[in-house]
Amino acid sequence: MIGRVVFAVVAMAGLAGAAPVDLAQPISMTAEGLRSAKGRILICVARSADYFPDCSKDPDKRHLIVATTGNAIPLGNLAPGDYAIAIIHDENGNGKLDTFAGIPREGVGFSRNPVLRFGAPSFRSAEFVVSGAPVRQAIRLKYFL
């Protein structure tokens, strides 16, 4: 479900009448190194290696399409856990990554900015933890063509 927000709620034990505590933390990102202001940015926040970097079938995904900007982009609140972000600078606005002979024609980027060689990085190399504090990822875009 697009825009699905997963919240973790924990009851405070031993305190009669205490309200539950929401452990979800705000997350945001910036897209650095955009080569133009054309198009939009496609963002996929995945919680599982099984659905990374294409989170289209991930039941827990957060998929966003935002205007091309170098400013902070809020991604909402996420429950504690391990996540990875994949982004595409969809310069022509067609909603997908365009390639030529398997090489991206548009910019791509991933959380934690792993080195890109042949193909997308592993979930583990892009993985970050949400736990107890707001998270901000500064993602550098890479253009191959």
KEVOGU-498146 format. One record per atom (N, C-alpha, C): residue number from 1; residue in one letter; atom name; y, z, x. Coordinates in Angstrom, 1 decimal, padded with zeros to 4 digits. Example, Ala and Ser with C-alpha at 12.3 -4.5 7.8 and 13.67 -1.06 7.14 Angstrom:
// KEVOGU-498146
PT   k r  a     c2     c3     c1
PT   1 A  N -005.7  007.8  013.2
PT   1 A CA -004.5  007.8  012.3
PT   1 A  C -003.3  007.8  013.2
PT   2 S  N -002.2  007.1  012.8
PT   2 S CA -001.1  007.1  013.7
PT   2 S  C  000.0  007.9  012.9
***
This chain:
// KEVOGU-498146
PT   k r  a     c2     c3     c1
PT   1 M  N -001.2  000.0  000.8
PT   1 M CA  000.0  000.0  000.0
PT   1 M  C  001.2  000.0  000.9
PT   2 I  N  002.1 -001.0  000.7
PT   2 I CA  003.3 -001.1  001.5
PT   2 I  C  004.2  000.1  001.3
PT   3 G  N  004.7  000.7  002.3
PT   3 G CA  005.7  001.8  002.2
PT   3 G  C  005.0  003.1  001.9
PT   4 R  N  003.7  003.2  002.0
PT   4 R CA  003.0  004.4  001.6
PT   4 R  C  003.3  005.5  002.7
PT   5 V  N  003.6  006.6  002.2
PT   5 V CA  004.0  007.8  003.0
PT   5 V  C  002.9  008.8  002.9
PT   6 V  N  002.4  009.2  004.0
PT   6 V CA  001.3  010.2  004.0
PT   6 V  C  001.9  011.5  004.4
PT   7 F  N  001.7  012.5  003.6
PT   7 F CA  002.3  013.9  003.9
PT   7 F  C  001.1  014.8  004.1
PT   8 A  N  001.2  015.7  005.1
PT   8 A CA  000.3  016.8  005.2
PT   8 A  C  000.9  018.1  004.8
PT   9 V  N  000.2  018.8  003.9
PT   9 V CA  000.8  020.0  003.4
PT   9 V  C -000.2  021.2  003.7
PT  10 V  N  000.3  022.2  004.3
PT  10 V CA -000.5  023.4  004.6
PT  10 V  C  000.0  024.6  003.9
PT  11 A  N -000.8  025.3  003.3
PT  11 A CA -000.4  026.6  002.6
PT  11 A  C -000.3  027.7  003.6
PT  12 M  N  000.7  028.5  003.5
PT  12 M CA  000.9  029.6  004.5
PT  12 M  C  000.0  030.7  004.0
PT  13 A  N -001.0  031.0  004.8
PT  13 A CA -002.0  032.1  004.5
PT  13 A  C -001.4  033.5  004.7
PT  14 G  N -001.8  034.3  003.8
PT  14 G CA -001.4  035.7  003.9
PT  14 G  C  000.0  036.0  003.3
PT  15 L  N  000.7  035.0  002.8
PT  15 L CA  002.1  035.3  002.3
PT  15 L  C  002.0  034.9  000.8
PT  16 A  N  002.0  035.9  000.0
PT  16 A CA  001.9  035.7 -001.5
PT  16 A  C  003.2  035.0 -001.9
PT  17 G  N  003.0  034.0 -002.7
PT  17 G CA  004.1  033.3 -003.3
PT  17 G  C  004.9  032.4 -002.3
PT  18 A  N  004.4  032.2 -001.1
PT  18 A CA  005.1  031.4 -000.1
PT  18 A  C  004.9  029.9 -000.5
PT  19 A  N  005.9  029.1 -000.2
PT  19 A CA  005.9  027.7 -000.5
PT  19 A  C  005.1  027.0  000.6
PT  20 P  N  004.4  025.9  000.2
PT  20 P CA  003.7  025.1  001.3
PT  20 P  C  004.7  024.6  002.3
PT  21 V  N  004.3  024.3  003.5
PT  21 V CA  005.1  023.8  004.5
PT  21 V  C  004.8  022.3  004.7
PT  22 D  N  005.8  021.5  004.7
PT  22 D CA  005.6  020.0  004.9
PT  22 D  C  005.6  019.8  006.4
PT  23 L  N  004.5  019.3  007.0
PT  23 L CA  004.5  019.1  008.4
PT  23 L  C  004.9  017.7  008.8
PT  24 A  N  005.2  016.8  007.8
PT  24 A CA  005.6  015.4  008.2
PT  24 A  C  006.9  015.4  009.0
PT  25 Q  N  006.9  014.5  010.0
PT  25 Q CA  008.1  014.5  010.9
PT  25 Q  C  008.8  013.1  010.7
PT  26 P  N  010.1  013.1  010.9
PT  26 P CA  010.8  011.8  010.8
PT  26 P  C  010.5  011.0  012.1
PT  27 I  N  010.4  009.7  011.9
PT  27 I CA  010.1  008.8  013.0
PT  27 I  C  011.1  007.6  012.9
PT  28 S  N  011.6  007.2  014.1
PT  28 S CA  012.5  006.0  014.1
PT  28 S  C  012.2  005.2  015.4
PT  29 M  N  012.8  004.0  015.4
PT  29 M CA  012.6  003.2  016.6
PT  29 M  C  013.8  002.3  016.8
PT  30 T  N  013.9  001.8  018.0
PT  30 T CA  014.9  000.8  018.3
PT  30 T  C  014.2 -000.4  018.9
PT  31 A  N  014.7 -001.6  018.6
PT  31 A CA  014.2 -002.8  019.2
PT  31 A  C  015.1 -003.3  020.3
PT  32 E  N  014.7 -003.1  021.5
PT  32 E CA  015.6 -003.5  022.7
PT  32 E  C  015.3 -004.8  023.2
PT  33 G  N  016.3 -005.5  023.7
PT  33 G CA  016.1 -006.8  024.3
PT  33 G  C  016.0 -008.0  023.4
PT  34 L  N  016.5 -007.9  022.2
PT  34 L CA  016.5 -009.0  021.2
PT  34 L  C  017.2 -010.2  021.8
PT  35 R  N  016.7 -011.3  021.8
PT  35 R CA  017.4 -012.5  022.3
PT  35 R  C  018.3 -013.1  021.4
PT  36 S  N  018.3 -012.8  020.1
PT  36 S CA  019.2 -013.3  019.1
PT  36 S  C  019.2 -012.4  017.9
PT  37 A  N  020.2 -012.6  017.0
PT  37 A CA  020.3 -011.8  015.8
PT  37 A  C  019.7 -012.6  014.6
PT  38 K  N  019.0 -013.7  014.9
PT  38 K CA  018.4 -014.5  013.9
PT  38 K  C  017.2 -013.8  013.3
PT  39 G  N  016.8 -014.1  012.1
PT  39 G CA  015.6 -013.6  011.5
PT  39 G  C  015.6 -012.2  011.1
PT  40 R  N  014.4 -011.6  011.3
PT  40 R CA  014.2 -010.2  011.0
PT  40 R  C  013.1 -009.6  011.9
PT  41 I  N  012.9 -008.3  011.7
PT  41 I CA  011.9 -007.6  012.5
PT  41 I  C  010.8 -007.2  011.6
PT  42 L  N  009.5 -007.5  012.0
PT  42 L CA  008.3 -007.1  011.2
PT  42 L  C  007.8 -005.9  012.0
PT  43 I  N  007.6 -004.8  011.3
PT  43 I CA  007.1 -003.6  011.9
PT  43 I  C  005.8 -003.1  011.3
PT  44 C  N  004.8 -002.8  012.1
PT  44 C CA  003.6 -002.2  011.6
PT  44 C  C  003.3 -000.9  012.3
PT  45 V  N  003.2  000.2  011.6
PT  45 V CA  002.9  001.5  012.1
PT  45 V  C  001.4  001.7  011.7
PT  46 A  N  000.5  001.8  012.7
PT  46 A CA -000.9  002.0  012.4
PT  46 A  C -001.4  003.4  012.9
PT  47 R  N -002.4  003.9  012.2
PT  47 R CA -002.9  005.2  012.5
PT  47 R  C -004.3  005.1  013.1
PT  48 S  N -004.8  003.9  013.2
PT  48 S CA -006.2  003.7  013.6
PT  48 S  C -006.3  002.5  014.5
PT  49 A  N -007.1  002.6  015.6
PT  49 A CA -007.4  001.5  016.5
PT  49 A  C -008.0  000.3  015.7
PT  50 D  N -008.8  000.6  014.7
PT  50 D CA -009.4 -000.4  013.9
PT  50 D  C -008.5 -001.4  013.3
PT  51 Y  N -007.2 -001.0  013.1
PT  51 Y CA -006.2 -001.8  012.4
PT  51 Y  C -005.0 -002.2  013.2
PT  52 F  N -005.1 -002.1  014.5
PT  52 F CA -004.0 -002.3  015.4
PT  52 F  C -004.3 -003.6  016.2
PT  53 P  N -003.4 -004.5  016.5
PT  53 P CA -002.0 -004.4  016.1
PT  53 P  C -001.7 -005.1  014.7
PT  54 D  N -002.7 -005.7  014.1
PT  54 D CA -002.5 -006.3  012.7
PT  54 D  C -002.9 -005.3  011.7
PT  55 C  N -002.0 -004.6  011.1
PT  55 C CA -002.3 -003.5  010.2
PT  55 C  C -002.4 -004.0  008.7
PT  56 S  N -002.6 -005.3  008.5
PT  56 S CA -002.6 -005.8  007.1
PT  56 S  C -003.6 -005.2  006.2
PT  57 K  N -004.8 -004.8  006.8
PT  57 K CA -005.8 -004.2  006.0
PT  57 K  C -006.0 -002.7  006.1
PT  58 D  N -005.0 -002.1  006.8
PT  58 D CA -005.1 -000.6  007.0
PT  58 D  C -004.6  000.1  005.8
PT  59 P  N -005.5  001.0  005.2
PT  59 P CA -005.1  001.7  004.0
PT  59 P  C -004.0  002.7  004.2
PT  60 D  N -003.8  003.1  005.5
PT  60 D CA -002.8  004.1  005.8
PT  60 D  C -001.6  003.5  006.5
PT  61 K  N -001.4  002.2  006.5
PT  61 K CA -000.4  001.6  007.3
PT  61 K  C  001.0  001.8  006.7
PT  62 R  N  002.0  001.6  007.5
PT  62 R CA  003.4  001.5  007.1
PT  62 R  C  003.9  000.2  007.6
PT  63 H  N  004.2 -000.7  006.7
PT  63 H CA  004.6 -002.1  007.1
PT  63 H  C  006.0 -002.2  006.6
PT  64 L  N  006.9 -002.6  007.5
PT  64 L CA  008.4 -002.7  007.1
PT  64 L  C  008.9 -004.1  007.6
PT  65 I  N  009.8 -004.6  006.9
PT  65 I CA  010.6 -005.8  007.3
PT  65 I  C  012.0 -005.4  007.2
PT  66 V  N  012.7 -005.5  008.4
PT  66 V CA  014.1 -005.0  008.5
PT  66 V  C  015.0 -006.1  009.1
PT  67 A  N  016.3 -006.0  008.9
PT  67 A CA  017.2 -006.9  009.5
PT  67 A  C  017.2 -006.8  011.0
PT  68 T  N  017.5 -007.8  011.7
PT  68 T CA  017.5 -007.8  013.2
PT  68 T  C  018.7 -006.9  013.6
PT  69 T  N  018.3 -005.9  014.3
PT  69 T CA  019.4 -005.0  014.8
PT  69 T  C  018.9 -004.2  016.0
PT  70 G  N  019.9 -003.9  016.9
PT  70 G CA  019.6 -003.0  018.0
PT  70 G  C  019.8 -001.6  017.7
PT  71 N  N  020.2 -001.3  016.5
PT  71 N CA  020.4  000.1  016.1
PT  71 N  C  019.1  000.8  015.8
PT  72 A  N  019.2  002.1  015.6
PT  72 A CA  018.0  002.9  015.3
PT  72 A  C  017.5  002.5  013.9
PT  73 I  N  016.2  002.3  013.8
PT  73 I CA  015.6  001.9  012.5
PT  73 I  C  014.7  003.1  012.0
PT  74 P  N  015.1  003.7  010.9
PT  74 P CA  014.3  004.8  010.4
PT  74 P  C  013.0  004.3  009.8
PT  75 L  N  011.9  004.9  010.1
PT  75 L CA  010.6  004.5  009.6
PT  75 L  C  010.0  005.5  008.6
PT  76 G  N  010.8  006.5  008.2
PT  76 G CA  010.3  007.5  007.3
PT  76 G  C  009.7  008.7  008.0
PT  77 N  N  008.9  009.5  007.2
PT  77 N CA  008.2  010.7  007.7
PT  77 N  C  006.7  010.4  007.8
PT  78 L  N  006.1  010.9  008.9
PT  78 L CA  004.7  010.7  009.1
PT  78 L  C  004.0  012.0  009.3
PT  79 A  N  002.8  012.2  008.8
PT  79 A CA  002.0  013.4  009.0
PT  79 A  C  001.6  013.5  010.4
PT  80 P  N  001.4  014.7  010.9
PT  80 P CA  000.9  014.8  012.3
PT  80 P  C -000.3  014.0  012.6
PT  81 G  N -000.4  013.4  013.8
PT  81 G CA -001.5  012.5  014.2
PT  81 G  C -001.1  011.6  015.2
PT  82 D  N -002.0  010.6  015.5
PT  82 D CA -001.8  009.6  016.5
PT  82 D  C -001.5  008.3  015.8
PT  83 Y  N -000.4  007.6  016.4
PT  83 Y CA  000.0  006.4  015.8
PT  83 Y  C  000.3  005.4  016.9
PT  84 A  N  000.5  004.1  016.5
PT  84 A CA  000.9  003.0  017.4
PT  84 A  C  001.8  002.1  016.5
PT  85 I  N  002.8  001.5  017.2
PT  85 I CA  003.7  000.6  016.5
PT  85 I  C  003.6 -000.8  017.1
PT  86 A  N  003.5 -001.8  016.3
PT  86 A CA  003.6 -003.2  016.8
PT  86 A  C  004.8 -003.9  016.1
PT  87 I  N  005.6 -004.6  016.8
PT  87 I CA  006.7 -005.3  016.1
PT  87 I  C  006.8 -006.8  016.6
PT  88 I  N  007.3 -007.6  015.7
PT  88 I CA  007.5 -009.0  015.9
PT  88 I  C  009.0 -009.3  015.6
PT  89 H  N  009.6 -010.0  016.5
PT  89 H CA  011.0 -010.6  016.1
PT  89 H  C  010.7 -011.9  015.5
PT  90 D  N  010.7 -011.9  014.1
PT  90 D CA  010.4 -013.1  013.3
PT  90 D  C  011.7 -013.9  013.2
PT  91 E  N  012.0 -014.6  014.3
PT  91 E CA  013.3 -015.3  014.4
PT  91 E  C  013.5 -016.4  013.3
PT  92 N  N  012.5 -017.1  012.9
PT  92 N CA  012.6 -018.1  011.8
PT  92 N  C  012.4 -017.6  010.4
PT  93 G  N  012.1 -016.3  010.3
PT  93 G CA  011.9 -015.7  009.0
PT  93 G  C  010.8 -016.1  008.1
PT  94 N  N  009.7 -016.6  008.8
PT  94 N CA  008.6 -017.1  008.0
PT  94 N  C  007.5 -016.0  007.7
PT  95 G  N  007.7 -014.8  008.2
PT  95 G CA  006.8 -013.7  007.9
PT  95 G  C  005.6 -013.6  008.7
PT  96 K  N  005.6 -014.3  009.9
PT  96 K CA  004.4 -014.2  010.7
PT  96 K  C  004.8 -014.5  012.2
PT  97 L  N  003.9 -014.2  013.1
PT  97 L CA  004.1 -014.5  014.5
PT  97 L  C  003.8 -016.0  014.8
PT  98 D  N  004.7 -016.8  015.2
PT  98 D CA  004.5 -018.1  015.6
PT  98 D  C  004.0 -018.2  017.0
PT  99 T  N  003.0 -019.0  017.3
PT  99 T CA  002.4 -019.2  018.6
PT  99 T  C  002.3 -020.7  019.0
PT 100 F  N  002.2 -020.9  020.3
PT 100 F CA  001.9 -022.3  020.8
PT 100 F  C  000.8 -022.1  021.8
PT 101 A  N -000.4 -022.7  021.5
PT 101 A CA -001.5 -022.6  022.4
PT 101 A  C -001.9 -021.1  022.6
PT 102 G  N -001.7 -020.3  021.5
PT 102 G CA -002.1 -018.9  021.6
PT 102 G  C -001.0 -018.0  022.2
PT 103 I  N  000.1 -018.6  022.7
PT 103 I CA  001.2 -017.8  023.3
PT 103 I  C  002.3 -017.6  022.3
PT 104 P  N  002.7 -016.3  022.1
PT 104 P CA  003.8 -016.1  021.1
PT 104 P  C  005.0 -016.8  021.4
PT 105 R  N  005.6 -017.5  020.4
PT 105 R CA  006.9 -018.1  020.5
PT 105 R  C  008.0 -017.2  020.1
PT 106 E  N  007.7 -016.1  019.5
PT 106 E CA  008.7 -015.1  019.1
PT 106 E  C  008.4 -013.8  019.9
PT 107 G  N  009.4 -012.9  019.9
PT 107 G CA  009.3 -011.7  020.6
PT 107 G  C  008.3 -010.7  020.0
PT 108 V  N  007.6 -010.0  020.9
PT 108 V CA  006.7 -009.0  020.4
PT 108 V  C  006.9 -007.7  021.2
PT 109 G  N  006.6 -006.6  020.6
PT 109 G CA  006.8 -005.3  021.3
PT 109 G  C  005.9 -004.2  020.7
PT 110 F  N  005.6 -003.2  021.5
PT 110 F CA  004.7 -002.2  021.1
PT 110 F  C  005.2 -000.8  021.5
PT 111 S  N  004.9  000.2  020.8
PT 111 S CA  005.3  001.6  021.2
PT 111 S  C  004.8  001.9  022.6
PT 112 R  N  005.5  002.7  023.3
PT 112 R CA  005.3  003.1  024.6
PT 112 R  C  005.4  002.0  025.6
PT 113 N  N  005.7  000.8  025.2
PT 113 N CA  006.0 -000.4  026.1
PT 113 N  C  004.9 -000.6  027.1
PT 114 P  N  003.6 -000.8  026.7
PT 114 P CA  002.6 -001.1  027.7
PT 114 P  C  002.8 -002.5  028.3
PT 115 V  N  002.2 -002.6  029.5
PT 115 V CA  002.3 -003.9  030.1
PT 115 V  C  001.5 -004.9  029.3
PT 116 L  N  002.1 -006.1  029.1
PT 116 L CA  001.4 -007.2  028.3
PT 116 L  C  000.9 -008.2  029.2
PT 117 R  N -000.4 -008.5  029.1
PT 117 R CA -001.0 -009.5  029.9
PT 117 R  C -001.5 -010.6  029.0
PT 118 F  N -002.8 -010.6  028.7
PT 118 F CA -003.4 -011.6  027.8
PT 118 F  C -003.8 -010.9  026.5
PT 119 G  N -003.0 -011.2  025.5
PT 119 G CA -003.3 -010.6  024.2
PT 119 G  C -002.6 -009.3  024.0
PT 120 A  N -002.8 -008.7  022.8
PT 120 A CA -002.1 -007.4  022.5
PT 120 A  C -002.7 -006.3  023.3
PT 121 P  N -001.9 -005.2  023.5
PT 121 P CA -002.5 -004.0  024.2
PT 121 P  C -003.4 -003.3  023.3
PT 122 S  N -004.2 -002.4  023.8
PT 122 S CA -005.1 -001.5  023.0
PT 122 S  C -004.2 -000.5  022.3
PT 123 F  N -004.8  000.0  021.2
PT 123 F CA -004.2  001.1  020.5
PT 123 F  C -003.9  002.3  021.4
PT 124 R  N -004.8  002.6  022.3
PT 124 R CA -004.7  003.7  023.2
PT 124 R  C -003.4  003.6  024.1
PT 125 S  N -003.2  002.4  024.6
PT 125 S CA -002.0  002.2  025.5
PT 125 S  C -000.7  002.2  024.7
PT 126 A  N -000.7  002.0  023.4
PT 126 A CA  000.5  002.1  022.6
PT 126 A  C  000.6  003.4  021.8
PT 127 E  N -000.3  004.2  021.9
PT 127 E CA -000.5  005.4  021.0
PT 127 E  C  000.6  006.5  021.4
PT 128 F  N  001.1  007.1  020.4
PT 128 F CA  002.0  008.3  020.6
PT 128 F  C  001.6  009.3  019.5
PT 129 V  N  002.0  010.5  019.8
PT 129 V CA  001.6  011.6  018.9
PT 129 V  C  002.8  012.1  018.0
PT 130 V  N  002.6  012.3  016.8
PT 130 V CA  003.5  012.9  015.9
PT 130 V  C  003.1  014.4  015.7
PT 131 S  N  003.9  015.3  016.1
PT 131 S CA  003.5  016.7  016.0
PT 131 S  C  004.7  017.6  016.2
PT 132 G  N  005.2  018.2  015.2
PT 132 G CA  006.2  019.3  015.3
PT 132 G  C  007.6  018.9  015.6
PT 133 A  N  007.9  017.6  015.8
PT 133 A CA  009.3  017.3  016.1
PT 133 A  C  009.5  015.8  015.8
PT 134 P  N  010.8  015.4  015.5
PT 134 P CA  011.1  014.0  015.2
PT 134 P  C  010.7  013.2  016.4
PT 135 V  N  010.3  011.9  016.1
PT 135 V CA  009.9  011.0  017.1
PT 135 V  C  010.7  009.8  017.1
PT 136 R  N  011.1  009.3  018.3
PT 136 R CA  011.9  008.0  018.4
PT 136 R  C  011.2  007.2  019.5
PT 137 Q  N  010.9  006.0  019.1
PT 137 Q CA  010.3  005.0  020.1
PT 137 Q  C  011.3  003.9  020.4
PT 138 A  N  011.6  003.7  021.7
PT 138 A CA  012.5  002.6  022.1
PT 138 A  C  011.6  001.5  022.6
PT 139 I  N  011.4  000.4  021.7
PT 139 I CA  010.5 -000.6  022.0
PT 139 I  C  011.2 -001.8  022.6
PT 140 R  N  010.7 -002.3  023.7
PT 140 R CA  011.3 -003.4  024.4
PT 140 R  C  010.5 -004.7  024.0
PT 141 L  N  011.3 -005.7  023.5
PT 141 L CA  010.6 -006.9  023.1
PT 141 L  C  010.4 -007.8  024.3
PT 142 K  N  009.3 -008.5  024.2
PT 142 K CA  008.9 -009.5  025.3
PT 142 K  C  008.8 -010.9  024.7
PT 143 Y  N  009.5 -011.8  025.3
PT 143 Y CA  009.4 -013.2  024.9
PT 143 Y  C  008.7 -014.0  026.0
PT 144 F  N  007.7 -014.8  025.6
PT 144 F CA  006.9 -015.6  026.5
PT 144 F  C  007.4 -017.0  026.7
PT 145 L  N  007.9 -017.5  025.6
PT 145 L CA  008.4 -018.9  025.6
PT 145 L  C  009.9 -019.0  025.2
***
